[in-house]
Amino acid sequence: MTGELVEAPRGDLALPLDLPPIILDLARAWLWSYDSPNTREAYERNIRRWFEFCADDDNRRQ
């Protein structure tokens, strides 16, 4: 990983699209900072599941 800023491709990650654009941009930049596609996919899956959990009405009532 370098200190160089590189624009991340936008179509390769399946993050929830209803998130604010700044959150999507930050998550994409963080995910693309990892060289391994397997690491990116695993963290992307965790982020997506976390936001799905947070959006679930049943979890808000607890």
CHARMM internal coordinates of N, CA and C (Angstrom, degrees):
IC EDIT
DIST 1 N 1 CA 1.4421
DIST 1 CA 1 C 1.5173
ANGL 1 N 1 CA 1 C 107.82
DIST 1 C 2 N 1.3306
ANGL 1 CA 1 C 2 N 116.20
DIHE 1 N 1 CA 1 C 2 N 138.44
DIST 2 N 2 CA 1.4567
ANGL 1 C 2 N 2 CA 121.10
DIHE 1 CA 1 C 2 N 2 CA 179.96
DIST 2 CA 2 C 1.5133
ANGL 2 N 2 CA 2 C 109.43
DIHE 1 C 2 N 2 CA 2 C -117.30
DIST 2 C 3 N 1.3180
ANGL 2 CA 2 C 3 N 116.40
DIHE 2 N 2 CA 2 C 3 N 172.18
DIST 3 N 3 CA 1.4512
ANGL 2 C 3 N 3 CA 121.30
DIHE 2 CA 2 C 3 N 3 CA 177.07
DIST 3 CA 3 C 1.5152
ANGL 3 N 3 CA 3 C 112.30
DIHE 2 C 3 N 3 CA 3 C -83.94
DIST 3 C 4 N 1.3189
ANGL 3 CA 3 C 4 N 117.16
DIHE 3 N 3 CA 3 C 4 N 0.44
DIST 4 N 4 CA 1.4535
ANGL 3 C 4 N 4 CA 122.03
DIHE 3 CA 3 C 4 N 4 CA -177.76
DIST 4 CA 4 C 1.5276
ANGL 4 N 4 CA 4 C 110.33
DIHE 3 C 4 N 4 CA 4 C -75.66
DIST 4 C 5 N 1.3365
ANGL 4 CA 4 C 5 N 116.22
DIHE 4 N 4 CA 4 C 5 N 134.57
DIST 5 N 5 CA 1.4594
ANGL 4 C 5 N 5 CA 120.66
DIHE 4 CA 4 C 5 N 5 CA 176.71
DIST 5 CA 5 C 1.5168
ANGL 5 N 5 CA 5 C 109.15
DIHE 4 C 5 N 5 CA 5 C -86.71
DIST 5 C 6 N 1.3147
ANGL 5 CA 5 C 6 N 115.30
DIHE 5 N 5 CA 5 C 6 N 129.98
DIST 6 N 6 CA 1.4562
ANGL 5 C 6 N 6 CA 121.40
DIHE 5 CA 5 C 6 N 6 CA -179.97
DIST 6 CA 6 C 1.5123
ANGL 6 N 6 CA 6 C 107.53
DIHE 5 C 6 N 6 CA 6 C -130.03
DIST 6 C 7 N 1.3317
ANGL 6 CA 6 C 7 N 117.22
DIHE 6 N 6 CA 6 C 7 N 135.78
DIST 7 N 7 CA 1.4642
ANGL 6 C 7 N 7 CA 119.95
DIHE 6 CA 6 C 7 N 7 CA 178.55
DIST 7 CA 7 C 1.5182
ANGL 7 N 7 CA 7 C 109.78
DIHE 6 C 7 N 7 CA 7 C -67.75
DIST 7 C 8 N 1.3166
ANGL 7 CA 7 C 8 N 115.68
DIHE 7 N 7 CA 7 C 8 N 128.30
DIST 8 N 8 CA 1.4678
ANGL 7 C 8 N 8 CA 121.11
DIHE 7 CA 7 C 8 N 8 CA -178.81
DIST 8 CA 8 C 1.5164
ANGL 8 N 8 CA 8 C 109.86
DIHE 7 C 8 N 8 CA 8 C -83.82
DIST 8 C 9 N 1.3344
ANGL 8 CA 8 C 9 N 117.09
DIHE 8 N 8 CA 8 C 9 N 140.41
DIST 9 N 9 CA 1.4615
ANGL 8 C 9 N 9 CA 119.73
DIHE 8 CA 8 C 9 N 9 CA 173.63
DIST 9 CA 9 C 1.5193
ANGL 9 N 9 CA 9 C 109.83
DIHE 8 C 9 N 9 CA 9 C -60.79
DIST 9 C 10 N 1.3102
ANGL 9 CA 9 C 10 N 117.30
DIHE 9 N 9 CA 9 C 10 N 142.02
DIST 10 N 10 CA 1.4600
ANGL 9 C 10 N 10 CA 120.59
DIHE 9 CA 9 C 10 N 10 CA -174.64
DIST 10 CA 10 C 1.5150
ANGL 10 N 10 CA 10 C 114.08
DIHE 9 C 10 N 10 CA 10 C -94.36
DIST 10 C 11 N 1.3024
ANGL 10 CA 10 C 11 N 119.90
DIHE 10 N 10 CA 10 C 11 N -22.49
DIST 11 N 11 CA 1.4453
ANGL 10 C 11 N 11 CA 120.58
DIHE 10 CA 10 C 11 N 11 CA -173.25
DIST 11 CA 11 C 1.5092
ANGL 11 N 11 CA 11 C 115.67
DIHE 10 C 11 N 11 CA 11 C -92.67
DIST 11 C 12 N 1.3193
ANGL 11 CA 11 C 12 N 118.52
DIHE 11 N 11 CA 11 C 12 N -2.80
DIST 12 N 12 CA 1.4553
ANGL 11 C 12 N 12 CA 120.82
DIHE 11 CA 11 C 12 N 12 CA -171.83
DIST 12 CA 12 C 1.5255
ANGL 12 N 12 CA 12 C 113.87
DIHE 11 C 12 N 12 CA 12 C -91.47
DIST 12 C 13 N 1.3004
ANGL 12 CA 12 C 13 N 118.71
DIHE 12 N 12 CA 12 C 13 N -8.34
DIST 13 N 13 CA 1.4572
ANGL 12 C 13 N 13 CA 121.33
DIHE 12 CA 12 C 13 N 13 CA -177.39
DIST 13 CA 13 C 1.5241
ANGL 13 N 13 CA 13 C 109.88
DIHE 12 C 13 N 13 CA 13 C -118.83
DIST 13 C 14 N 1.3064
ANGL 13 CA 13 C 14 N 116.34
DIHE 13 N 13 CA 13 C 14 N 140.59
DIST 14 N 14 CA 1.4674
ANGL 13 C 14 N 14 CA 121.18
DIHE 13 CA 13 C 14 N 14 CA -175.38
DIST 14 CA 14 C 1.5244
ANGL 14 N 14 CA 14 C 111.05
DIHE 13 C 14 N 14 CA 14 C -103.31
DIST 14 C 15 N 1.3121
ANGL 14 CA 14 C 15 N 116.95
DIHE 14 N 14 CA 14 C 15 N 58.68
DIST 15 N 15 CA 1.4570
ANGL 14 C 15 N 15 CA 120.23
DIHE 14 CA 14 C 15 N 15 CA 177.61
DIST 15 CA 15 C 1.5204
ANGL 15 N 15 CA 15 C 109.27
DIHE 14 C 15 N 15 CA 15 C -79.59
DIST 15 C 16 N 1.3396
ANGL 15 CA 15 C 16 N 117.44
DIHE 15 N 15 CA 15 C 16 N 156.91
DIST 16 N 16 CA 1.4658
ANGL 15 C 16 N 16 CA 119.77
DIHE 15 CA 15 C 16 N 16 CA 178.03
DIST 16 CA 16 C 1.5279
ANGL 16 N 16 CA 16 C 110.10
DIHE 15 C 16 N 16 CA 16 C -60.96
DIST 16 C 17 N 1.3056
ANGL 16 CA 16 C 17 N 117.63
DIHE 16 N 16 CA 16 C 17 N 124.61
DIST 17 N 17 CA 1.4596
ANGL 16 C 17 N 17 CA 121.18
DIHE 16 CA 16 C 17 N 17 CA -174.21
DIST 17 CA 17 C 1.5196
ANGL 17 N 17 CA 17 C 113.64
DIHE 16 C 17 N 17 CA 17 C -78.43
DIST 17 C 18 N 1.3240
ANGL 17 CA 17 C 18 N 118.09
DIHE 17 N 17 CA 17 C 18 N -10.16
DIST 18 N 18 CA 1.4587
ANGL 17 C 18 N 18 CA 119.59
DIHE 17 CA 17 C 18 N 18 CA -179.64
DIST 18 CA 18 C 1.5281
ANGL 18 N 18 CA 18 C 112.50
DIHE 17 C 18 N 18 CA 18 C -87.06
DIST 18 C 19 N 1.3180
ANGL 18 CA 18 C 19 N 117.45
DIHE 18 N 18 CA 18 C 19 N 8.95
DIST 19 N 19 CA 1.4576
ANGL 18 C 19 N 19 CA 121.65
DIHE 18 CA 18 C 19 N 19 CA 176.15
DIST 19 CA 19 C 1.5234
ANGL 19 N 19 CA 19 C 109.98
DIHE 18 C 19 N 19 CA 19 C -79.46
DIST 19 C 20 N 1.3332
ANGL 19 CA 19 C 20 N 117.38
DIHE 19 N 19 CA 19 C 20 N 153.81
DIST 20 N 20 CA 1.4679
ANGL 19 C 20 N 20 CA 119.16
DIHE 19 CA 19 C 20 N 20 CA 175.40
DIST 20 CA 20 C 1.5320
ANGL 20 N 20 CA 20 C 110.26
DIHE 19 C 20 N 20 CA 20 C -58.10
DIST 20 C 21 N 1.3298
ANGL 20 CA 20 C 21 N 117.53
DIHE 20 N 20 CA 20 C 21 N 143.93
DIST 21 N 21 CA 1.4654
ANGL 20 C 21 N 21 CA 120.87
DIHE 20 CA 20 C 21 N 21 CA -177.43
DIST 21 CA 21 C 1.5224
ANGL 21 N 21 CA 21 C 113.99
DIHE 20 C 21 N 21 CA 21 C -53.68
DIST 21 C 22 N 1.3235
ANGL 21 CA 21 C 22 N 117.98
DIHE 21 N 21 CA 21 C 22 N -37.04
DIST 22 N 22 CA 1.4736
ANGL 21 C 22 N 22 CA 119.67
DIHE 21 CA 21 C 22 N 22 CA -179.06
DIST 22 CA 22 C 1.5256
ANGL 22 N 22 CA 22 C 110.55
DIHE 21 C 22 N 22 CA 22 C -64.61
DIST 22 C 23 N 1.3356
ANGL 22 CA 22 C 23 N 117.54
DIHE 22 N 22 CA 22 C 23 N -37.84
DIST 23 N 23 CA 1.4630
ANGL 22 C 23 N 23 CA 121.19
DIHE 22 CA 22 C 23 N 23 CA 178.75
DIST 23 CA 23 C 1.5233
ANGL 23 N 23 CA 23 C 109.79
DIHE 22 C 23 N 23 CA 23 C -66.95
DIST 23 C 24 N 1.3293
ANGL 23 CA 23 C 24 N 116.62
DIHE 23 N 23 CA 23 C 24 N -43.67
DIST 24 N 24 CA 1.4699
ANGL 23 C 24 N 24 CA 120.05
DIHE 23 CA 23 C 24 N 24 CA 177.57
DIST 24 CA 24 C 1.5272
ANGL 24 N 24 CA 24 C 110.90
DIHE 23 C 24 N 24 CA 24 C -60.13
DIST 24 C 25 N 1.3270
ANGL 24 CA 24 C 25 N 116.58
DIHE 24 N 24 CA 24 C 25 N -45.26
DIST 25 N 25 CA 1.4653
ANGL 24 C 25 N 25 CA 120.17
DIHE 24 CA 24 C 25 N 25 CA -179.31
DIST 25 CA 25 C 1.5247
ANGL 25 N 25 CA 25 C 111.46
DIHE 24 C 25 N 25 CA 25 C -62.93
DIST 25 C 26 N 1.3283
ANGL 25 CA 25 C 26 N 116.82
DIHE 25 N 25 CA 25 C 26 N -43.38
DIST 26 N 26 CA 1.4671
ANGL 25 C 26 N 26 CA 120.31
DIHE 25 CA 25 C 26 N 26 CA 179.62
DIST 26 CA 26 C 1.5282
ANGL 26 N 26 CA 26 C 111.34
DIHE 25 C 26 N 26 CA 26 C -65.44
DIST 26 C 27 N 1.3234
ANGL 26 CA 26 C 27 N 116.27
DIHE 26 N 26 CA 26 C 27 N -43.28
DIST 27 N 27 CA 1.4697
ANGL 26 C 27 N 27 CA 119.70
DIHE 26 CA 26 C 27 N 27 CA 179.92
DIST 27 CA 27 C 1.5292
ANGL 27 N 27 CA 27 C 110.65
DIHE 26 C 27 N 27 CA 27 C -64.17
DIST 27 C 28 N 1.3286
ANGL 27 CA 27 C 28 N 116.50
DIHE 27 N 27 CA 27 C 28 N -43.32
DIST 28 N 28 CA 1.4669
ANGL 27 C 28 N 28 CA 119.39
DIHE 27 CA 27 C 28 N 28 CA 178.67
DIST 28 CA 28 C 1.5172
ANGL 28 N 28 CA 28 C 111.57
DIHE 27 C 28 N 28 CA 28 C -62.59
DIST 28 C 29 N 1.3267
ANGL 28 CA 28 C 29 N 116.57
DIHE 28 N 28 CA 28 C 29 N -44.30
DIST 29 N 29 CA 1.4669
ANGL 28 C 29 N 29 CA 119.92
DIHE 28 CA 28 C 29 N 29 CA -179.82
DIST 29 CA 29 C 1.5262
ANGL 29 N 29 CA 29 C 110.13
DIHE 28 C 29 N 29 CA 29 C -62.04
DIST 29 C 30 N 1.3277
ANGL 29 CA 29 C 30 N 116.67
DIHE 29 N 29 CA 29 C 30 N -42.31
DIST 30 N 30 CA 1.4594
ANGL 29 C 30 N 30 CA 120.07
DIHE 29 CA 29 C 30 N 30 CA 179.97
DIST 30 CA 30 C 1.5268
ANGL 30 N 30 CA 30 C 110.65
DIHE 29 C 30 N 30 CA 30 C -65.21
DIST 30 C 31 N 1.3291
ANGL 30 CA 30 C 31 N 116.48
DIHE 30 N 30 CA 30 C 31 N -46.18
DIST 31 N 31 CA 1.4641
ANGL 30 C 31 N 31 CA 119.84
DIHE 30 CA 30 C 31 N 31 CA -179.86
DIST 31 CA 31 C 1.5225
ANGL 31 N 31 CA 31 C 111.67
DIHE 30 C 31 N 31 CA 31 C -62.16
DIST 31 C 32 N 1.3307
ANGL 31 CA 31 C 32 N 117.58
DIHE 31 N 31 CA 31 C 32 N -41.88
DIST 32 N 32 CA 1.4627
ANGL 31 C 32 N 32 CA 120.48
DIHE 31 CA 31 C 32 N 32 CA -178.42
DIST 32 CA 32 C 1.5200
ANGL 32 N 32 CA 32 C 112.61
DIHE 31 C 32 N 32 CA 32 C -73.99
DIST 32 C 33 N 1.3441
ANGL 32 CA 32 C 33 N 117.15
DIHE 32 N 32 CA 32 C 33 N -6.74
DIST 33 N 33 CA 1.4678
ANGL 32 C 33 N 33 CA 118.87
DIHE 32 CA 32 C 33 N 33 CA 175.81
DIST 33 CA 33 C 1.5293
ANGL 33 N 33 CA 33 C 111.33
DIHE 32 C 33 N 33 CA 33 C -74.67
DIST 33 C 34 N 1.3261
ANGL 33 CA 33 C 34 N 117.00
DIHE 33 N 33 CA 33 C 34 N -11.97
DIST 34 N 34 CA 1.4597
ANGL 33 C 34 N 34 CA 121.89
DIHE 33 CA 33 C 34 N 34 CA 177.73
DIST 34 CA 34 C 1.5233
ANGL 34 N 34 CA 34 C 109.90
DIHE 33 C 34 N 34 CA 34 C -93.21
DIST 34 C 35 N 1.3158
ANGL 34 CA 34 C 35 N 116.32
DIHE 34 N 34 CA 34 C 35 N 132.75
DIST 35 N 35 CA 1.4627
ANGL 34 C 35 N 35 CA 120.89
DIHE 34 CA 34 C 35 N 35 CA -178.76
DIST 35 CA 35 C 1.5295
ANGL 35 N 35 CA 35 C 112.82
DIHE 34 C 35 N 35 CA 35 C -72.88
DIST 35 C 36 N 1.3132
ANGL 35 CA 35 C 36 N 116.79
DIHE 35 N 35 CA 35 C 36 N -34.14
DIST 36 N 36 CA 1.4600
ANGL 35 C 36 N 36 CA 120.83
DIHE 35 CA 35 C 36 N 36 CA -174.75
DIST 36 CA 36 C 1.5273
ANGL 36 N 36 CA 36 C 111.41
DIHE 35 C 36 N 36 CA 36 C -79.57
DIST 36 C 37 N 1.3327
ANGL 36 CA 36 C 37 N 117.65
DIHE 36 N 36 CA 36 C 37 N 123.91
DIST 37 N 37 CA 1.4676
ANGL 36 C 37 N 37 CA 119.58
DIHE 36 CA 36 C 37 N 37 CA 175.54
DIST 37 CA 37 C 1.5268
ANGL 37 N 37 CA 37 C 111.85
DIHE 36 C 37 N 37 CA 37 C -61.96
DIST 37 C 38 N 1.3253
ANGL 37 CA 37 C 38 N 117.30
DIHE 37 N 37 CA 37 C 38 N -31.24
DIST 38 N 38 CA 1.4721
ANGL 37 C 38 N 38 CA 119.92
DIHE 37 CA 37 C 38 N 38 CA 178.71
DIST 38 CA 38 C 1.5208
ANGL 38 N 38 CA 38 C 110.86
DIHE 37 C 38 N 38 CA 38 C -65.88
DIST 38 C 39 N 1.3228
ANGL 38 CA 38 C 39 N 117.19
DIHE 38 N 38 CA 38 C 39 N -40.46
DIST 39 N 39 CA 1.4654
ANGL 38 C 39 N 39 CA 120.81
DIHE 38 CA 38 C 39 N 39 CA 177.72
DIST 39 CA 39 C 1.5180
ANGL 39 N 39 CA 39 C 110.23
DIHE 38 C 39 N 39 CA 39 C -64.65
DIST 39 C 40 N 1.3373
ANGL 39 CA 39 C 40 N 116.48
DIHE 39 N 39 CA 39 C 40 N -45.90
DIST 40 N 40 CA 1.4718
ANGL 39 C 40 N 40 CA 120.09
DIHE 39 CA 39 C 40 N 40 CA 178.68
DIST 40 CA 40 C 1.5223
ANGL 40 N 40 CA 40 C 110.92
DIHE 39 C 40 N 40 CA 40 C -58.63
DIST 40 C 41 N 1.3221
ANGL 40 CA 40 C 41 N 117.40
DIHE 40 N 40 CA 40 C 41 N -45.67
DIST 41 N 41 CA 1.4675
ANGL 40 C 41 N 41 CA 120.98
DIHE 40 CA 40 C 41 N 41 CA -179.10
DIST 41 CA 41 C 1.5231
ANGL 41 N 41 CA 41 C 111.51
DIHE 40 C 41 N 41 CA 41 C -63.75
DIST 41 C 42 N 1.3247
ANGL 41 CA 41 C 42 N 117.22
DIHE 41 N 41 CA 41 C 42 N -40.85
DIST 42 N 42 CA 1.4631
ANGL 41 C 42 N 42 CA 120.32
DIHE 41 CA 41 C 42 N 42 CA -179.41
DIST 42 CA 42 C 1.5268
ANGL 42 N 42 CA 42 C 111.04
DIHE 41 C 42 N 42 CA 42 C -66.33
DIST 42 C 43 N 1.3309
ANGL 42 CA 42 C 43 N 117.07
DIHE 42 N 42 CA 42 C 43 N -45.72
DIST 43 N 43 CA 1.4643
ANGL 42 C 43 N 43 CA 119.82
DIHE 42 CA 42 C 43 N 43 CA 179.22
DIST 43 CA 43 C 1.5285
ANGL 43 N 43 CA 43 C 111.29
DIHE 42 C 43 N 43 CA 43 C -68.09
DIST 43 C 44 N 1.3208
ANGL 43 CA 43 C 44 N 117.22
DIHE 43 N 43 CA 43 C 44 N -37.00
DIST 44 N 44 CA 1.4642
ANGL 43 C 44 N 44 CA 120.76
DIHE 43 CA 43 C 44 N 44 CA 177.21
DIST 44 CA 44 C 1.5248
ANGL 44 N 44 CA 44 C 109.84
DIHE 43 C 44 N 44 CA 44 C -61.33
DIST 44 C 45 N 1.3166
ANGL 44 CA 44 C 45 N 116.45
DIHE 44 N 44 CA 44 C 45 N -43.37
DIST 45 N 45 CA 1.4671
ANGL 44 C 45 N 45 CA 121.25
DIHE 44 CA 44 C 45 N 45 CA 178.74
DIST 45 CA 45 C 1.5350
ANGL 45 N 45 CA 45 C 109.77
DIHE 44 C 45 N 45 CA 45 C -61.96
DIST 45 C 46 N 1.3262
ANGL 45 CA 45 C 46 N 117.70
DIHE 45 N 45 CA 45 C 46 N -42.46
DIST 46 N 46 CA 1.4626
ANGL 45 C 46 N 46 CA 121.15
DIHE 45 CA 45 C 46 N 46 CA 178.84
DIST 46 CA 46 C 1.5241
ANGL 46 N 46 CA 46 C 112.06
DIHE 45 C 46 N 46 CA 46 C -64.04
DIST 46 C 47 N 1.3309
ANGL 46 CA 46 C 47 N 116.60
DIHE 46 N 46 CA 46 C 47 N -42.27
DIST 47 N 47 CA 1.4697
ANGL 46 C 47 N 47 CA 120.31
DIHE 46 CA 46 C 47 N 47 CA 178.30
DIST 47 CA 47 C 1.5169
ANGL 47 N 47 CA 47 C 110.21
DIHE 46 C 47 N 47 CA 47 C -62.79
DIST 47 C 48 N 1.3285
ANGL 47 CA 47 C 48 N 116.43
DIHE 47 N 47 CA 47 C 48 N -46.95
DIST 48 N 48 CA 1.4647
ANGL 47 C 48 N 48 CA 120.44
DIHE 47 CA 47 C 48 N 48 CA -179.43
DIST 48 CA 48 C 1.5237
ANGL 48 N 48 CA 48 C 110.63
DIHE 47 C 48 N 48 CA 48 C -59.77
DIST 48 C 49 N 1.3218
ANGL 48 CA 48 C 49 N 117.61
DIHE 48 N 48 CA 48 C 49 N -45.31
DIST 49 N 49 CA 1.4747
ANGL 48 C 49 N 49 CA 121.06
DIHE 48 CA 48 C 49 N 49 CA -179.79
DIST 49 CA 49 C 1.5297
ANGL 49 N 49 CA 49 C 111.16
DIHE 48 C 49 N 49 CA 49 C -64.85
DIST 49 C 50 N 1.3253
ANGL 49 CA 49 C 50 N 117.18
DIHE 49 N 49 CA 49 C 50 N -36.96
DIST 50 N 50 CA 1.4644
ANGL 49 C 50 N 50 CA 120.56
DIHE 49 CA 49 C 50 N 50 CA 179.33
DIST 50 CA 50 C 1.5338
ANGL 50 N 50 CA 50 C 110.24
DIHE 49 C 50 N 50 CA 50 C -63.20
DIST 50 C 51 N 1.3342
ANGL 50 CA 50 C 51 N 116.49
DIHE 50 N 50 CA 50 C 51 N -46.83
DIST 51 N 51 CA 1.4569
ANGL 50 C 51 N 51 CA 119.01
DIHE 50 CA 50 C 51 N 51 CA 179.89
DIST 51 CA 51 C 1.5230
ANGL 51 N 51 CA 51 C 111.85
DIHE 50 C 51 N 51 CA 51 C -68.10
DIST 51 C 52 N 1.3154
ANGL 51 CA 51 C 52 N 118.49
DIHE 51 N 51 CA 51 C 52 N -32.73
DIST 52 N 52 CA 1.4634
ANGL 51 C 52 N 52 CA 120.96
DIHE 51 CA 51 C 52 N 52 CA 174.37
DIST 52 CA 52 C 1.5248
ANGL 52 N 52 CA 52 C 110.12
DIHE 51 C 52 N 52 CA 52 C -64.91
DIST 52 C 53 N 1.3324
ANGL 52 CA 52 C 53 N 116.94
DIHE 52 N 52 CA 52 C 53 N -41.90
DIST 53 N 53 CA 1.4560
ANGL 52 C 53 N 53 CA 121.88
DIHE 52 CA 52 C 53 N 53 CA 177.02
DIST 53 CA 53 C 1.5280
ANGL 53 N 53 CA 53 C 110.29
DIHE 52 C 53 N 53 CA 53 C -60.85
DIST 53 C 54 N 1.3280
ANGL 53 CA 53 C 54 N 116.37
DIHE 53 N 53 CA 53 C 54 N -46.26
DIST 54 N 54 CA 1.4618
ANGL 53 C 54 N 54 CA 120.42
DIHE 53 CA 53 C 54 N 54 CA -178.84
DIST 54 CA 54 C 1.5297
ANGL 54 N 54 CA 54 C 112.04
DIHE 53 C 54 N 54 CA 54 C -64.77
DIST 54 C 55 N 1.3115
ANGL 54 CA 54 C 55 N 117.67
DIHE 54 N 54 CA 54 C 55 N -33.12
DIST 55 N 55 CA 1.4582
ANGL 54 C 55 N 55 CA 122.07
DIHE 54 CA 54 C 55 N 55 CA -177.96
DIST 55 CA 55 C 1.5289
ANGL 55 N 55 CA 55 C 112.82
DIHE 54 C 55 N 55 CA 55 C -80.39
DIST 55 C 56 N 1.3219
ANGL 55 CA 55 C 56 N 118.15
DIHE 55 N 55 CA 55 C 56 N -14.94
DIST 56 N 56 CA 1.4609
ANGL 55 C 56 N 56 CA 122.37
DIHE 55 CA 55 C 56 N 56 CA -177.29
DIST 56 CA 56 C 1.5282
ANGL 56 N 56 CA 56 C 109.53
DIHE 55 C 56 N 56 CA 56 C -70.51
DIST 56 C 57 N 1.3117
ANGL 56 CA 56 C 57 N 116.15
DIHE 56 N 56 CA 56 C 57 N 121.39
DIST 57 N 57 CA 1.4778
ANGL 56 C 57 N 57 CA 121.32
DIHE 56 CA 56 C 57 N 57 CA -178.82
DIST 57 CA 57 C 1.5174
ANGL 57 N 57 CA 57 C 112.60
DIHE 56 C 57 N 57 CA 57 C -58.65
DIST 57 C 58 N 1.3168
ANGL 57 CA 57 C 58 N 118.41
DIHE 57 N 57 CA 57 C 58 N -35.33
DIST 58 N 58 CA 1.4634
ANGL 57 C 58 N 58 CA 120.82
DIHE 57 CA 57 C 58 N 58 CA 180.00
DIST 58 CA 58 C 1.5182
ANGL 58 N 58 CA 58 C 111.20
DIHE 57 C 58 N 58 CA 58 C -61.65
DIST 58 C 59 N 1.3058
ANGL 58 CA 58 C 59 N 118.14
DIHE 58 N 58 CA 58 C 59 N -35.35
DIST 59 N 59 CA 1.4619
ANGL 58 C 59 N 59 CA 121.13
DIHE 58 CA 58 C 59 N 59 CA -179.42
DIST 59 CA 59 C 1.5250
ANGL 59 N 59 CA 59 C 111.50
DIHE 58 C 59 N 59 CA 59 C -73.61
DIST 59 C 60 N 1.3005
ANGL 59 CA 59 C 60 N 117.32
DIHE 59 N 59 CA 59 C 60 N -26.25
DIST 60 N 60 CA 1.4699
ANGL 59 C 60 N 60 CA 121.09
DIHE 59 CA 59 C 60 N 60 CA 179.90
DIST 60 CA 60 C 1.5199
ANGL 60 N 60 CA 60 C 111.63
DIHE 59 C 60 N 60 CA 60 C -73.19
DIST 60 C 61 N 1.3169
ANGL 60 CA 60 C 61 N 116.78
DIHE 60 N 60 CA 60 C 61 N -25.95
DIST 61 N 61 CA 1.4706
ANGL 60 C 61 N 61 CA 120.78
DIHE 60 CA 60 C 61 N 61 CA -175.97
DIST 61 CA 61 C 1.5251
ANGL 61 N 61 CA 61 C 112.94
DIHE 60 C 61 N 61 CA 61 C -81.44
DIST 61 C 62 N 1.2906
ANGL 61 CA 61 C 62 N 118.18
DIHE 61 N 61 CA 61 C 62 N -12.21
DIST 62 N 62 CA 1.4705
ANGL 61 C 62 N 62 CA 120.55
DIHE 61 CA 61 C 62 N 62 CA -175.77
DIST 62 CA 62 C 1.5062
ANGL 62 N 62 CA 62 C 112.07
DIHE 61 C 62 N 62 CA 62 C -78.97
END
COOR INIT
IC SEED 1 N 1 CA 1 C
IC BUILD
